[in-house]
Amino acid sequence: WNIINSYGIVGVKTDDKDFVSIISPSDIICLQESVKETQLQGFKSFSNLRPSGRGGGVTTLVKNSIATGCTLVKVTVPLDCSLNVVVVKIPDYTNNCNVFIVNVYIPPSNSTRKGTKSDPVANFDFLQDLINQIRDNPSDEIVLCGDLNARLGRAVDFIQDDNGDKYIFNDAVGALETLVIPESSPISASRTNQDNGINQHKQPFLDLTQSQNLLILNGRTLGDLLGKYTCYKWNGNSVVDYIVGSPNFLHRVKNLVVGCHTLYPYSALIPLL
């Protein structure tokens, strides 16, 4: 959820009982544009903030009951990138794998804030390299979530041939294989979107999903089959916030809910649950 500063005009948001009631039922909370260190009782906090303390920043909160064993993956962002990212590694001993939660904020391509201007391609290329590096074995699961400020319209986020067959690239064998969505998961192969607009982040984001075998959950998952708007502003609504998962993560998905439009006093952007 992009909360546009954890310290709002009504005070510290995590001290507001209504705000806490929205986020605290979750085991893992990913906040974007948190700006400052964000703490919540009963949770372990992992943050990556701008040195200037102005705008941006991401914070991942993990409930204490599952925080044991969770580790923060060290990430060094190159100077030509303007994104903030936190990667938390959660071990799944039952399935002998790790789940990596990648919480990211990428500024808009037209951002005029000092220190945030960078090539959009560089940000997404860095994410590609990062996801490649953090996988310890092929069974590791990836969840990428956050405010990527990417407008995709209804573009296809996986590899598709002229016959409409859907594929992913299997790094283990160096070849394409058919995309298989578990029958038990409430996810459709086709994706819809209320936002028909596109921007400069579209193609770099699609290059990321297609190269790293990631499937966008917005617009194809039970609870959000319409691809609801995630951002409401005076100059128009859009979908710029996403939850994206690797195929081997999909068995964990039950639904995806785009939260209520609570414009004030928390954020103009909507939480994804």
Residue pairs with C-beta under 8 A, 6 or more apart in sequence:
1 23
1 29
1 30
1 31
1 32
1 241
1 259
1 267
1 269
1 270
1 271
1 272
2 31
2 32
2 33
2 105
2 146
2 147
2 231
2 241
2 267
2 269
3 13
3 31
3 32
3 33
3 34
3 266
3 267
3 269
4 33
4 266
4 267
4 268
4 269
5 33
5 34
5 35
5 36
5 55
6 12
6 13
6 14
6 31
6 34
6 35
6 36
6 38
6 59
7 13
7 35
7 36
8 265
8 266
9 265
10 16
10 265
13 19
13 266
14 20
14 38
14 39
14 40
19 266
20 40
22 259
22 262
22 266
22 271
23 29
23 40
23 61
23 271
24 40
24 42
26 63
26 273
27 62
27 63
27 65
27 66
28 60
28 61
28 62
28 63
28 66
28 88
28 101
29 40
29 43
29 60
29 61
30 58
30 59
30 60
30 61
30 101
30 103
30 145
30 146
31 38
31 58
31 59
31 60
31 61
31 103
32 57
32 58
32 84
32 103
32 104
32 105
32 146
32 147
32 241
33 55
33 56
33 57
33 58
33 105
33 147
34 47
34 49
34 57
34 58
34 59
35 49
35 50
35 53
35 54
35 55
35 56
35 57
36 49
36 53
36 57
37 45
37 47
37 49
37 59
38 45
38 47
38 59
38 61
39 45
40 61
42 63
42 64
43 61
43 62
43 63
43 64
43 67
44 61
44 62
44 63
44 64
44 67
44 70
45 59
45 60
45 61
46 59
46 60
46 61
46 62
46 72
46 86
46 88
47 57
47 58
47 59
47 60
47 86
48 57
48 58
48 75
48 84
48 85
48 86
49 56
49 57
49 84
50 56
50 57
50 84
50 115
52 115
54 113
54 115
55 107
55 113
55 116
56 82
56 84
56 105
56 107
56 116
57 84
57 105
58 84
58 85
58 86
58 103
58 104
58 105
58 146
59 86
59 103
60 86
60 88
60 101
60 103
62 70
62 88
62 90
66 90
69 90
69 91
70 88
70 89
70 90
70 91
71 88
71 89
72 86
72 87
72 88
72 89
73 87
73 88
73 89
73 100
73 134
75 85
75 86
75 87
75 130
77 83
77 84
77 85
77 126
78 122
78 126
80 118
80 119
80 122
81 118
81 122
81 123
81 126
82 106
82 107
82 111
82 115
82 116
82 117
82 118
82 123
83 104
83 105
83 106
83 107
83 123
83 126
83 127
84 104
84 105
85 102
85 103
85 104
85 105
85 127
85 130
86 102
86 103
86 104
87 100
87 101
87 102
87 103
87 130
87 134
88 100
88 101
88 103
89 98
89 99
89 100
89 134
90 98
90 99
90 100
90 101
91 98
91 99
92 98
92 99
92 141
95 139
96 139
97 137
97 139
97 140
97 141
97 248
98 136
98 140
98 141
99 140
99 141
99 142
99 143
99 249
100 131
100 134
100 135
100 140
100 141
100 142
100 143
101 143
101 145
102 127
102 130
102 131
102 134
102 142
102 143
102 144
102 145
102 146
103 145
103 146
104 127
104 144
104 145
104 146
104 147
104 148
105 146
105 147
106 120
106 123
106 124
106 146
106 147
106 148
106 149
106 150
106 201
107 113
107 116
107 118
107 149
108 149
108 199
109 120
109 149
109 199
109 200
109 201
111 117
120 200
120 201
120 204
121 204
123 204
124 201
124 204
124 205
124 207
124 208
125 204
127 144
127 208
128 207
128 208
128 211
128 212
131 142
131 144
131 208
131 212
131 214
132 212
134 140
134 142
135 142
138 171
138 172
139 248
140 248
141 245
141 246
141 248
141 249
141 252
142 212
142 214
142 245
142 246
142 249
143 243
143 244
143 245
143 246
143 249
144 214
144 242
144 243
144 244
144 245
145 242
145 243
145 244
145 272
146 241
146 242
147 240
147 241
147 269
148 201
148 205
148 240
148 241
148 242
149 199
149 201
149 240
150 199
150 201
150 202
150 204
150 205
150 240
150 242
151 195
151 197
151 198
151 199
151 201
151 202
151 238
151 239
151 240
152 193
152 195
152 198
152 202
152 205
152 206
152 216
152 239
153 193
153 195
153 196
153 197
153 198
153 202
154 191
154 192
154 193
154 196
155 198
155 202
155 206
156 191
156 206
157 191
157 206
157 209
157 210
157 214
157 215
157 216
158 166
158 167
158 168
158 179
158 209
158 210
158 215
159 166
159 167
159 168
159 169
159 176
159 210
160 166
160 167
161 167
165 178
166 178
166 179
166 189
167 176
167 177
167 178
167 179
168 176
168 177
168 178
168 179
168 213
168 247
169 175
169 176
169 177
169 210
169 211
169 213
170 176
170 177
170 213
179 189
179 215
179 247
180 247
181 187
181 188
181 189
181 215
181 247
181 250
182 250
182 251
184 251
185 250
185 251
185 253
186 221
186 222
186 223
186 253
186 254
186 255
187 215
187 217
187 220
187 221
187 222
187 250
187 253
188 220
188 221
188 225
189 220
190 220
191 216
191 218
191 219
191 220
191 227
192 219
192 220
192 225
192 226
192 227
193 218
193 219
193 227
193 239
194 226
194 227
194 228
194 229
194 237
194 239
195 227
195 229
195 237
195 238
195 239
197 236
197 238
208 214
209 215
209 216
209 244
212 246
213 246
213 247
214 244
214 245
214 246
215 244
215 245
215 246
215 247
215 250
216 242
216 243
216 244
217 224
217 242
217 243
217 244
217 245
217 253
217 256
218 224
218 227
218 230
218 239
218 242
218 243
218 256
218 258
218 272
219 225
219 226
219 227
219 239
220 227
221 253
221 255
221 256
222 254
222 255
222 256
223 255
223 256
223 257
223 258
224 255
224 256
224 257
224 258
227 239
228 239
228 258
228 270
229 237
229 238
229 239
229 258
229 270
230 238
230 239
230 240
230 241
230 258
230 269
230 270
230 272
231 237
231 238
231 239
231 240
231 241
231 268
231 269
231 270
232 261
232 263
232 268
232 269
232 270
233 268
240 269
241 269
241 270
241 272
242 272
243 256
243 272
245 253
256 272
256 273
257 272
257 273
258 270
258 271
258 272
258 273
259 270
259 271
259 272
259 273
260 270
261 270
262 270
